[in-house]
Amino acid sequence: ASTNSLSLVPISTSTNTPGPPIPLPFPPTSIVVDPPGATVYLGSANSGLMAVNVSTGVVSTYSVFGTIEGISPDGNYLLLSYPPSNTLYYFDASTLATAFTHSGDTTNSSAFAPDSKLNEWLNGNQLGAVIPAASFFGATTLAYTGNALDISGQGGLTYITATTPNGIDVRSTCDQSEVQTFAANSPTLIKAIPNGTGAVAVDSPAIDVVTTGTVQAGCPAAAANSVVSFDLGAGAFNARQIFLSSNSTGAWIISDVPELLLFDLQHSTPISIPLAGGATAYNGGVTLDGAQVYVGASDGTVHRIDAASHTDAQQIGVGLKDLPFGISTGPIDRVMARL
């Protein structure tokens, strides 16, 4: 989908051809797929949440506003951030209603625990913790300004990148207490490795790999952590997105350089995949089998990356148009891959 279009375009991962566009009532700002793959959710700036049934293409709308910042692993809760009213909304997908509203904060970085019971988010130096089912909210004031966070694959630890001072902070998820801190160059985005062995942080021109040992039982959580930095060989860049292969073998980085960056976690090797035509990618995702990556790009197409050969194998035209004019191709800046 595109923020400049009123269409959602499905692409078959078996044929890599686009299907008929699904009309949307509002221009989307964000997109997520629920873990079962049954529903595509799209946030909008001021008009409400859109839910698209994958099987039927039917679009339903709900009166909850803002950008989708997270979805729980069980698919029950979505977190939306709405800056105009300085509010966070937790939408309950089972009741199709807002379960919990928190005023006075917004966020652009959030994560749910693997068991879906707890959500954490950042807003400057505030680390928020919410149990949506219990309408519980708590906050911890940090001694720094946070950039991004994620919760470990095991669930016991929270990783936060920070500025002033630059570093990576490891905290206990159960009570948000500090476990360990590491100095870093200028870390921005961070994602936990799915198998629970640590996290990777974007730290242009490098990537920082956090290795986490066995997390001991109890609260606060305890584990030994270490960090090693690897230059990605692409020069300085501004990261737009980072996502991990489901088998924990690769970290994919979308940035403002005309190539897709991959860090092979098995061999600690950086790989650069040039995008056809010198395009830059905006947003993307990897299929669950890890075989293909799809990214929306500045040339108005969706680029299919073959993960095995590390090549830009195909550029798929999706026909999304710029909303004000309906003529020129607009940026395809929201892609979600699922298989």
FENCORNOR-V923663 format. One record per run of one state. SS is the DSSP state (@ for helix, = for strand, . for the rest). FROM is the first residue (numbers start at 1). LEN is the number of residues. If there is no record, write none. Layout:
ss=SS from=FROM len=LEN
ss=SS from=FROM len=LEN
//
This chain:
ss=. from=1 len=6
ss== from=7 len=2
ss=. from=9 len=2
ss== from=11 len=1
ss=. from=12 len=6
ss== from=18 len=1
ss=. from=19 len=3
ss== from=22 len=2
ss=. from=24 len=4
ss== from=28 len=6
ss=. from=34 len=5
ss== from=39 len=6
ss=. from=45 len=4
ss== from=49 len=5
ss=. from=54 len=5
ss== from=59 len=4
ss=. from=63 len=3
ss== from=66 len=6
ss=. from=72 len=5
ss== from=77 len=6
ss=@ from=83 len=3
ss=. from=86 len=1
ss== from=87 len=6
ss=. from=93 len=4
ss== from=97 len=7
ss=. from=104 len=6
ss== from=110 len=3
ss=. from=113 len=6
ss== from=119 len=5
ss=. from=124 len=2
ss== from=126 len=6
ss=@ from=132 len=3
ss=. from=135 len=1
ss== from=136 len=6
ss=. from=142 len=3
ss== from=145 len=7
ss=. from=152 len=5
ss== from=157 len=7
ss=. from=164 len=3
ss== from=167 len=6
ss=. from=173 len=5
ss== from=178 len=6
ss=. from=184 len=6
ss== from=190 len=3
ss=. from=193 len=5
ss== from=198 len=6
ss=. from=204 len=2
ss== from=206 len=7
ss=. from=213 len=3
ss== from=216 len=1
ss=. from=217 len=5
ss== from=222 len=1
ss=. from=223 len=2
ss== from=225 len=7
ss=. from=232 len=7
ss== from=239 len=6
ss=. from=245 len=5
ss== from=250 len=6
ss=. from=256 len=3
ss== from=259 len=6
ss=. from=265 len=4
ss== from=269 len=6
ss=. from=275 len=1
ss=@ from=276 len=3
ss=. from=279 len=2
ss== from=281 len=6
ss=. from=287 len=5
ss== from=292 len=6
ss=. from=298 len=3
ss== from=301 len=6
ss=. from=307 len=4
ss== from=311 len=7
ss=. from=318 len=3
ss== from=321 len=1
ss=. from=322 len=7
ss== from=329 len=1
ss=. from=330 len=10
//
